[in-house]
């Protein structure tokens, strides 16, 4: 039988990594884990938060029977550094790259690596975009047994892709050839995840389901868009259809969209339906009770391809959008369900951040991070929140840094460092090193409208050292 060379290399790499320690024996107590990551979904774009016209009944049901986090934070305000933070358990303080060019290094230890130490079967479906080389930092090299989806950032800009990847091999999507729209990416990802969940196995599994929606381009199956006919005011997005770019993103998203607000709402409702299908699959297999489901977004809502997050109140009540370090850019929706341990639904207001999930997964799977070579994380496990009797977590410093593109010159890209920090009720922000640090009470002033830095010197003295 002919063995795929890339697969063989990764089998050897995984075997060598696993040989360093002996994996714990699987017991029925170790839960399955499904992490559902959406792309550019705003805090206020699912119904559970109570202030949107977008219909998300399946997510609302998850929240009604689990935990609704009101102070969950992404790893960054754009996709790549946020995802690297999630995969590696590191916040901006110990990230090597806080620009949107961030990628995993070949020595990084990821969430999936941790779970392999506990004999989990691991799979990723959807957008990846944080590897730089096959056989080195592709998903198979980063702890996943199998993957299907999009490899690069630009591939993630198409809702009806003509090409996807399966375990490093290119797949042509015939239904979408010639710019046809026959196979919707998010539905393809869902179907593959369901196939994986349905397989017979004796070990627990980890599914990372990375939807590339509602990121632009704005597109969804028509039945979802029609649900919002007449619901929103609309300004058609022309893209490149007139010969003149409609905005600075038109070259990325050239196709016109007649009803961009209805289309984006339809994209979110489509995601909700797909999440419902995943949950139904778990129920059909009698697995839902001992499966941890985490649903969230990689950063705040976008303004691309006709999207209007201000009109849609996508980040309400927070200020800013994607690329901002005001809370609208990093404060994300999050729902966690685990019926075996969370039997009473509640709203959870503890601030948490993406870096917390790697140590949390270690605790869920019974892996001691002290036994894992090369792991480096400054996240904090939130396992004691995933119960009906949560333990209060001490206030701690959360930090973000984003290397925003300021301008492009003949010498390259000049970047502006944007920084933010939070501890308890206090949130500090600075855009560019020459500017003053602003301070807000994020609880009483979620819109970050009133700078109170001059009145709170003690808080500034604690937070300002992070801004060097």
N, C-alpha and C positions, 0 to 999 in steps of 0.2 A: 504494500500500500504506500502511495506517495505521501510524504509528510510535508506540509507547508513550512518553508524555512523560517518564516517569521514566527509562526506558532511554536516551532521547536525551540527557537532561541528563548522565547518567553516562558516555555515550560521549564527549561533549564534554570532560568533566572528565578522563577518562582520556587522551584525545588531547593535551590541554594539558599534563598531567603528563609524558607520554612525550616531548613535543616539547622538553623542557628539555635532555635529553641524547639521544644516539643510542644505541639498544639494541645490545648485542653480537649478532653473528651466531650463531645457534644451531649448536652442533656436537654430535656424538653423545656427546661426553664429559660434557656436562651431564646430570646424572641427573634423572629424574622424582622427585618428592617427595610422599609421602603422610604426613600428620601425623594420627594417630588419637588424639583426646582423649576420654577417658571422664569421667564426672561422679561425683565422690565415691567413686572406687574406692580402697580402702586398699592400702598397700604389700604386705600379706600376703594379698591376695585373688586372686593368680594362682599357678598351680602352680610356676612357675619359681623362686620363692623358697623352696619346699620345705616349707611348714608350713601347708597348708590342705587341706581336704577338697573344695574347689571344683575341678572339672575344667576345665582350660583347655589342651587338647592342642595347639591351633594356635599359641597364644602361646608355649607351652613349646618348640615346634619352632622358632619364630622366634628365641627366646633361645638354643637349642642350636646355632644356626647364625649367630649374630650377637653383639651385645653386651648383657649384662645389667647394667644400672647399679644399684649398691647404695647410692649416695649422690646420687640425683637429687632435686631440690627444685622444687616448684611456686612460682609467683610470689607466692602468698598462701594463706591458709587457708580462703578462701571463693571462690566462683566468679568474681564480676565483676572484682575487682582482680587475681586470678590470670590471667584471660584477657586483660585489658588489658596486663598485664606481658608475657605471651607474644606478643601481637600487635605490641607496640611496642618490645620489647627493653629495657625499663626495669625496674629493681627498685624497691622501696619508697622508696629515697632520692630518686628523681627522678620518682616518680609524683605526679600532682596530687591523687589521691583514693585512699586506702587503705581505704575502707569498701566495703560490698557495693552501694553506689550508684554505683560507678566506671563510667564510660562513656568511649568513645573521643571525642576532639574532632575537629572537621572538618579541622584541620591536621595530625593525626597521620599518620605514615608507618608502614605495617604490613608484616608479612612478605610479604603478597601484593603490595603496591606494589613492594617490592624485586625480587621475581621478575618482575614485569611489565617491569622495566628489562632483563631478560634474555630477553624475548619468551616467557615461560612462559604457557601457558593455565592460568587459575586458577579453582578452583571450591570452594565450601563447601557441606557438607551437614550438617544437624543443628542443634544449639542454637547460637544467636548471643548474644543477650541483652546486648550491650555497645554498642549504638547507641541514639541517642535520637531520630533523625528520618530519615525516608525522603528520599533525595536529598542527604543531608548526611553521615550516619554509618552508613547501612545497608551491608550487604556490598558492593553494587555500587559504592558510593562509596569503599570502603576497599580497593579493589584486586582484587576478585573479578569475573570475567567472568560468573559465574552462581552462584546459590545456591538452596537448597531446604531448608526446615526451619522452625525455631521462632525467632521474633524476640525475645520477652520472657522474663524469668525465669519468670513464672508459667506461660507456655505449656509450659515445660520440665518442669513438675510432673506432666504427664500422659503415661502410656505409650501410651495409645490416644487420641490427640488427634482432636477433631472438625474441626480446622482447622489448616492449615499455610500456608506462604508459598513462592511461587516467583518469584524476581526481583521482589519487592515486590508481587506480586499474591496476594490471598487465595485459597486452595484449600480447598474443602470435602471432607473425607474421608468419603465416603458410608458406607463400611463401619463407621464408628464413630458414625454419627448415632443419636440416641436412646439414648446410653450403651451401644451395642453395642461389642463388642471384636473387630472383624474385621480391623484393620490395625495391626500393632505398629510404633510409631514407629521403633525401631532397624532393623527390617527394611526399612522404607520408605527410610530414609537410605542403607542399604547398597545397595539396588537402584538408587537414583539415582547413587551413586558408581560402581557397576559400569557403568552406561550411559555415564557420562562417560569412564571409562577405555577403554571399547570403541570410542570414536569414532576415526575416521581423523584423523591430524594429522601435521604435519611439525615441530612445536615440542614441547619438553618440557612436562610438565604438573605442576601443584601441586594436590593434593586435600587439603582440610582436612575431615576427617570427625569431626564433634563429636557423639558419642553423648550422649544425655541420661540415661544409665543408668550405674550402678545407683542414681542419685539416686531418692528417693521421688517419686511413689508407687511402692510395691512391686507390680510386676505383670510377668508374662512369659507367653509361650505355654505352655500346660499341659504340653507334652511336655518342656520344660526343667525345670519345677518338679517333675514326677513323678520325675525322676532322683534327687531328694534326699528322697523319702519315707522316713521313719524314720532318716535320717542324723543329724539334729540334734534336740535338745530344742526344744520349741516352746511359746510362750505367745501365743495368738491376739491379734491387734491389732484392737480394736473400733472405732477411729476415732470417728465420730459415730453409729454404728448404734444405740447404746443411749439416745441422747438426751443423754448426758453425755460431754463430750470425754475421750478416753482419755489424752491428754497435751496439751502446749501447742501441738503441731503438728497436732492433729486437724482444725482448720478448713481446713487446706491439703490434708489427706489424709483425707477423711471415710469412705472405703470400708473395710470390715473386710478383714483378711487372715488367713486361718485358720492358715497356716504361714509366718510372715514370714521365718524363716531359710532354709527351703527355697526360698522365692520369690526372696529376694535371691541365693542361690547360683545359681538358675536364670537370673536376669538376667545374671550374669557369664558363665555358660556359653553363653548365647545370644550375648553380645557376642563371645566367643571363636569361635563358629561363623561369625559374620558377618565377622570378621577373616580367617578361613580362606577365605571366599568371595572376599574382595578379593584375597588372595594368589593364589588359584587363577586368578582372572581375569588377573592379571599373567603367571602362568606360561603360560596359554593363548595369550596374545599375545606371548610371548617377550620380556617386558619386565622380568621380576623382577630380573634381574642388575643392571641399571643403574637401579634404583628404590630410593631411600632410604625406608624405612618406620620411622616413629617411633611408638611406642605408649606412652601415659602417662595420668595422671589430673590433673584440675585442682586437687585438694587431697585431704586425708585423708578417711576414711570417715565417713558421717553417722550420726545417731542418730534419724532421723525416720521416721514412718509405720510403726513397728514394727521397724525395724532395731535390732540389738543388736551393735554392733561389738566390745564387750568380750567377750561370749560367743564371737563368731566369730573373735576374735583378729585382727581386720581390720588393725590397724596394728602388730602384733607384729614386732619386739621394742620398738617405740617407744611412748612415753607420749603420751596425748591423741588427739583425733579432730578432725574438722572444727571450725573456729572456734578451735582451740588453736594457739599458736605453739611448744608443745613439739613434738617432731619428728613425732609421730603425725598432726598436722594439716597438715604441709607436706612430709614425706618421702614421695615417691610412687614407685610402680613405674615402670620405664622399660626398654623394649627397643628397640634400634635394629638394623635389618638393612640391609645394602647388599652383596650378594654379590660385586659387582665389586671392591670394596675390602676387605671384611671376609670373609676366607676361613677364618679360624680363630676359632672362638667363644672368648669369654673373659668373665670377670666384671670389670667396670670399676668401680673404687672411687673415681675422681676425683669430688669434689663439683661438680655442675653445677646450674644454675638456669634457669628459663624464659627469663629475659632473654638467655641465651646463644644462643637459636635464631635471632634476627634476623641477627646478624653471621655465624652459621654458614651460614645460607641465602645470604647475600651471597657468601661464599666458595665454596659449592657451585655457584652459578650464574655466578661470575666477575664479579660486580658490585662495584665499588669504592664503599664507602659515602661516600667523599670527593666523589663525583660526584652524590650523591642529595640534592636540596634538602630541608631541614627535618628530616632524620632526626636523631634524638637517642636514643642508646642507651648504657648502661653495661654491657651484656653483653659477654662474651668468646667469640670463636669457638672451638668445640670440634672443628673439622674435623680437627685433628691427632690426635684420638682415634679417628676413624672410619677406621681402618687397622689392618693387622696389625702395624705397627711404630709404636705410638703414642708421641708425645712427652709427657714428663711436664710437667704444668702446675704452675706455682708456686702455693703456697697463697695464697688471696686472701680478702678480706672479703666474705661474703654477708650480706644484711640483709633483714629483713621487718618490716613494721609493719601492724597491723590495727586499724582503728577499730571496736572491738566495741560493740554496743548495750548500754549499761549499764541504762538505764531510760528510760521515756517520760513526760514531764511535759506540762503544759498549754502550755509554751513550746517544746516540741519534743523531739527525741531527745538524750539525754545519752550521750556515747560515752566509752569507756575505751580508751586507747591501749595496745595490747599490742605488744611489740617483741621481736625476736630477732636474733641475729647469730651467724655461725659463721666461724671461720678454722682450717683444719687440723682438729685433734682437739677444738678447744674450741668450745663452744656456750653463749652467754649469752642469758638470757631475763628479761624484766620484764613483769609485768602491772600496769599503772597506774603513773603517774609517782611516786606517793608510796611505792611499794614498792622494796625493795632489788633490785639486779640479781643474779640467780642465775647460777652458772657450773657447767657440767658437762663432763666428758670424754665426748663423744658416742660415741667408739669403745669405751672400756672400760665405759661406763655408758649404753647406748642408751636405757634407761628413764628417764634423768634423775632419778635417785633421791637422789644425794648431791651437795649443793651444795659446791663446793670453791673458792668465791670468796675466802675468807679466806687460803687457802694459796697463792694464785696471783696476787699483786698485779701482777706484770708483765703477765700476760695481761689482767687487769681494766683496767689503765692503757691498753692498746691498744684494747680493745673498748668501754669505757664512754663515750668521746666520741660514739659513734653514738646513745646513748640520751638525748641532751639533748632 
